[in-house]
Amino acid sequence: MLIVPEALIAGLVTPEDAFAAVEATFAAMARNDAYNFPVIREALGEGRQYGFKSGLDRAGNIMGVKAGGYFPGNAARGMINHQSSVFLFDPETGLPTAMVGGNLLTALRTAAASAISIDRLARKGAKVLGIVGAGHQAGFQLRAAARIRKFDKVVAWNYHPDMLPKLGEIAAELGLPFEAVSLEQLGAAADVIITITSSPAASLLDKHVRPGTHLACMGTDTIGKQEVEPALLARARVFTDEVAQSVSIGEAQHAIAGGLIKAENITPIGAVIAGLAKGRQSDTEITLFDGTGVGLQDLAVASAAVERAVAQGVAIDVKV
Ligand code: NAD
């Protein structure tokens, strides 16, 4: 069995690698070549969440599980709140093949998913990027979005405004003007909005969002989290990584529970990538990607990390 520890990941997997791996995975899901197993996610108390995301990609010959979760007390200890590890297995024999550090990979694959949605669904002329959130993932989201579209400016809002300057530093690094704004100003200015918070209630309201906006709602990945008003999903065309997760643990859970949208009206982004469904159809429609984070994304980037580690001779080989 190979071990690829967290410390090696940054030197092995680029954001471009993550984009390509996740895009191929979403398309494989749409072609039924790959599927995710049901998610297990448990509340441990004091806001801690722990669980397992797993799946099988027959086309890529990848099977495995990501074990991990969200531990809000970590930041005070100088660690990031998200902690995870990926385990890969041989789909034929079930033998373990690799254990891979999952923290940076999670950020890369999550940012890749929203970047894929922006690439496929945002208006061609999109110029202003809005970000709701300023935690660990937000910087990765900003970098990934800036890689695929030429934005002129970033506007941002966060529930904890003191966290925004750090996001501003990343925008400055990318050469993008950055402005901390109200939610009203954000919605009025932004062509693309990424939401990436652990909020338990909607921040961004339907009235804040202009026609033609693309939203990538990335923070809601468990029951009870919520970033946007359900009416916004009713007004938008809704896309997702996986419909089953979108309606149960994703942003759509609230609009579904309220009877505002139906599962059959939610389009997997993989179907757009595979040419099986239409993406944006006009400059005025609102598109909303409900990025819930699927196990197959984790397995795809972990598998890429193992391949690179082997090629570079840095994977740690442990006899089992
Ligand atoms: P973080 O702890 O570093 O940051 C949390 C963010 O949420 C900050 O912007 C904070 O201000 C905001 N926030 C906290 N409490 C809030 C409240 N009551 N109301 C509004 N905003 C609040 O977390 P992170 O690692 O940046 O992750 C952000 C979210 O993204 C989490 O919910 C995490 O579970 C989720 N996530 C999703 C995926 C996916 O694939 N969809 C992947 C990784 C993380």
Residues whose N, C-alpha, C, O or C-beta is under 5 A from the ligand:
A	BS01	NAD	Y70 N81 H82 T106 T110 G133 A134 G135 H136 Q137 A138 N158 Y159 H160 I196 T197 S198 S199 P200 M218 G219 T220 D221 G291 T292 G293
